[in-house]
Amino acid sequence: MRVDLEQCKAADVGALTAFLGQVDLTLSGLDAENVRLWLGRDEQGAVVGSTGYEMSADGRHALIRSVAVSSAERSRGRGSALARFALERAAEEGATTAWLFSRRSGPFWQSLGFAQADRDELAQALAHTHQMRLFQQTGQLDREVAWSRPLETA
């Protein structure tokens, strides 16, 4: 499936925040320097999909985040295409391992090669990411389920 995406710019953060709020994903840090985000829009310009990741300080790990599809776009393979896009970009940037948090979408991520992972290992590998710091500060980390998979370099 083809994915038409544009890189998220500062002017897009408001629309992305509104979209991610609708699909109940983490809203903070969307404008952080180490967060890479892309948007998909419909014909009217509304955000209907997003994907992205945060890189670790050493560049070897990517925390996949903000992978979402609007309800009207689901069940068409778009979510998988968006996730693969982020995984490919992270690998191109040098990451060798992808990580993420998901309490609700385990089967989806397993279909993309992810396996349940040690939450503490994720916390150590991605300690300086915005999402990790937020989860530790708010106590949300203790409620999260971690997933990981190796990335193939291009």
C-alpha positions as CSV (number, residue, x, y, z in Angstrom):
1,M,0.0,0.0,0.0
2,R,1.3,3.5,-0.9
3,V,1.6,5.9,2.0
4,D,1.4,9.7,1.1
5,L,2.8,11.5,4.0
6,E,4.2,14.9,4.8
7,Q,6.7,15.6,7.5
8,C,5.0,17.4,10.5
9,K,6.0,21.0,10.7
10,A,5.5,23.4,13.6
11,A,2.3,24.7,12.0
12,D,0.9,21.2,11.9
13,V,1.3,20.4,15.6
14,G,-2.2,21.8,16.5
15,A,-3.9,19.6,14.0
16,L,-1.8,16.6,14.9
17,T,-2.6,17.1,18.6
18,A,-6.3,17.3,17.9
19,F,-6.1,14.1,15.8
20,L,-4.1,12.1,18.4
21,G,-6.5,13.3,21.1
22,Q,-9.3,11.7,19.2
23,V,-7.6,8.4,19.0
24,D,-6.3,8.5,22.6
25,L,-2.6,8.6,22.0
26,T,0.2,10.6,23.9
27,L,0.0,14.3,23.0
28,S,3.1,15.6,24.7
29,G,6.4,16.2,23.1
30,L,5.1,16.4,19.6
31,D,7.4,19.4,18.9
32,A,10.5,17.9,20.7
33,E,13.7,17.9,18.7
34,N,14.2,14.1,18.8
35,V,10.6,13.3,17.7
36,R,10.1,12.7,14.0
37,L,6.5,12.8,12.8
38,W,4.6,12.5,9.5
39,L,0.9,13.1,8.7
40,G,-1.5,11.8,6.2
41,R,-4.4,14.0,5.1
42,D,-7.6,13.6,3.3
43,E,-8.8,15.6,0.3
44,Q,-10.1,18.4,2.6
45,G,-6.7,18.6,4.4
46,A,-7.9,16.9,7.6
47,V,-5.3,14.7,9.4
48,V,-6.4,11.0,8.9
49,G,-3.2,9.3,9.8
50,S,0.1,9.8,11.6
51,T,3.3,8.0,12.4
52,G,6.6,8.7,14.0
53,Y,9.3,7.9,16.5
54,E,11.7,9.3,19.0
55,M,15.4,8.5,18.7
56,S,17.6,7.5,21.7
57,A,20.6,9.7,22.6
58,D,23.0,7.1,21.0
59,G,20.9,6.7,17.9
60,R,20.6,2.9,18.2
61,H,17.0,2.8,19.5
62,A,13.8,4.2,18.2
63,L,10.6,4.6,20.3
64,I,7.7,4.2,17.8
65,R,4.9,6.6,18.6
66,S,1.9,8.4,17.2
67,V,1.0,5.6,14.8
68,A,-2.7,6.2,14.2
69,V,-5.4,6.0,11.6
70,S,-8.8,7.7,11.7
71,S,-11.8,5.4,12.1
72,A,-12.9,6.0,8.5
73,E,-9.5,4.8,7.2
74,R,-9.2,1.6,9.3
75,S,-9.2,-2.0,8.0
76,R,-7.5,-1.0,4.8
77,G,-3.9,-1.8,5.7
78,R,-3.1,1.9,6.3
79,G,-2.0,1.4,10.0
80,S,0.4,-1.3,8.9
81,A,1.8,0.9,6.2
82,L,2.2,3.8,8.6
83,A,4.0,1.7,11.1
84,R,6.3,0.2,8.4
85,F,7.1,3.8,7.2
86,A,8.3,4.8,10.7
87,L,10.3,1.5,11.1
88,E,12.0,2.1,7.7
89,R,12.8,5.7,8.5
90,A,14.2,4.8,11.9
91,A,16.4,2.1,10.4
92,E,17.6,4.6,7.7
93,E,18.6,6.9,10.5
94,G,20.7,4.2,12.1
95,A,18.4,2.6,14.8
96,T,18.9,-1.1,15.2
97,T,16.0,-1.7,17.6
98,A,12.4,-0.4,17.6
99,W,10.5,-0.2,20.9
100,L,7.0,0.9,21.7
101,F,4.3,1.0,24.4
102,S,0.9,-0.5,23.7
103,R,-1.7,-1.8,26.1
104,R,-4.4,-2.3,23.5
105,S,-2.9,-3.2,20.2
106,G,-0.5,-6.1,20.9
107,P,-1.8,-8.3,18.1
108,F,-1.4,-5.5,15.6
109,W,2.2,-5.0,16.6
110,Q,2.9,-8.7,16.8
111,S,1.8,-8.9,13.1
112,L,4.6,-6.5,12.4
113,G,7.3,-8.6,14.1
114,F,7.2,-7.1,17.6
115,A,7.4,-9.2,20.7
116,Q,6.6,-8.3,24.3
117,A,9.7,-6.7,25.9
118,D,11.1,-5.8,29.3
119,R,9.7,-2.4,30.3
120,D,12.8,-1.6,32.3
121,E,15.1,-2.4,29.4
122,L,13.1,-0.1,27.2
123,A,13.2,2.6,29.9
124,Q,17.0,2.3,30.0
125,A,17.5,2.3,26.2
126,L,15.2,5.3,25.7
127,A,15.7,7.2,29.0
128,H,16.1,10.6,27.4
129,T,13.1,10.5,25.2
130,H,10.3,12.8,25.9
131,Q,7.6,10.1,26.1
132,M,9.8,8.0,28.5
133,R,10.4,10.9,30.9
134,L,6.7,11.8,30.8
135,F,5.7,8.2,31.6
136,Q,8.2,8.0,34.5
137,Q,7.1,11.4,35.9
138,T,3.4,10.5,35.8
139,G,3.7,6.9,37.0
140,Q,2.2,5.7,33.7
141,L,5.3,3.6,33.0
142,D,4.2,1.0,35.6
143,R,0.9,0.5,33.6
144,E,2.4,0.2,30.2
145,V,3.2,-2.9,28.1
146,A,6.5,-2.7,26.2
147,W,7.2,-4.3,22.8
148,S,10.4,-4.4,20.6
149,R,11.8,-5.8,17.4
150,P,15.1,-5.6,15.6
151,L,15.4,-3.3,12.6
152,E,17.0,-4.1,9.4
153,T,19.4,-1.5,8.1
154,A,19.1,-0.4,4.5
